[in-house]
Amino acid sequence: MLYSTVTAPEKRRLLRERLSSGSLLRMPGAFNPLSAKLIERKGFDRVYVSGAVLSADLGMPDIGLTTLSEVAGRSGQIARATSLPVLADADTGFGEPMNVARAVQELEDSGVAGLHIEDQVNPKRCGHLDGKQVVDVEDAVRRVRAASTAKRDPDFLIMARTDVRAVEGVDAAVDRARRFVDAGADAVFPEALTSLAEYETIRRAVDVPLLANMTEFGKTPLFTTQELADVGVNLVIWPVSLLRMAMGAAEWALNTLLTEGSLESQLPNMQHRADLYDLVDYAEYTEFDASIFNFTVVPRS
């Protein structure tokens, strides 16, 4: 009832434990707490919170307009809803190294298991758009070192993302990955790689967990989980996929209302009321107060 009974420190320990096994962790992106519960229900390993999704949810583009308070607040809501560890997108850290340090502690307090900090300039943009710019490597290293130094829970995961591949090439990405690990990064996230061979190149360069971003309509082909596991990737995210699917369904429903005047034809495509109530554990609330759940839900026919 209410929130997950698994504590934040335990979630962080579980994330570290699974990462040390070398197996591939699948992390779909949740666009709200309810979708995080569904990700867990379907048996996925971990949950991701995308900065692009949070921006879109607020009706804004992914160009660094969201604030630390908004990111920590939404990430905390999602983390509380699931027993799975949550990895959060902290963009560029919301400012200079001191801001990065504060972001780490705010997100620690929100209950997430880890975060990633990137090396783009401010204002940033989606990692799969042209025209990106990155800060120089020394500034990027300072961000990572600030993040690593600021964390209080040793199990809190600091992941360093680099967008330099699209700007200077894969060799530059290798160099930054190595520098980030030396600065205290627990894992690396090379953005917008274009082949499995490039993932293999990064894998050979560092001995920390490696993340792959399988966002649709981007620069990286949509590799399967098996293909990524075969080249040594340890985490894979689908950051915006559920939001894209949900918005596609919402648009379809609105078009149906305009053309048909009702949604009766779309009932088979909807989540049934019974399934929604089951996902939010509606029945369990009766153990707390029998006056809340005192009705019968018509079962799926």
Buried (B, 14 or more C-beta within 10 A) or exposed (E): EEEBEEEBBBBBBBBBEBBEEEEBBBBBBBBBBBBBBBBBEEEBBBBBBBBBBBBBBEEEEBBBBBEBEBBBBBBBBBBBBBBBBBBBBBBBBBBBBEBBBBBBBBBBEBBBBBBBBBBBBBEBBBBBBEEBBBBEBEEBBBBBBBBBBBBEBEBBBBBBBBBBBBBBEBEBBBBBBBBBBEBBBBBBBBBBBBEBEBBBBBBEBBEBBBBBBBBEEBBBEEBEBEBBBBBBBBBBBBBBBBBBEEEEBEEEBEEBEEEEEEBEEBEEEEEBEEBEEEBBEBEEBEEEEEEEBEEEBEEEE
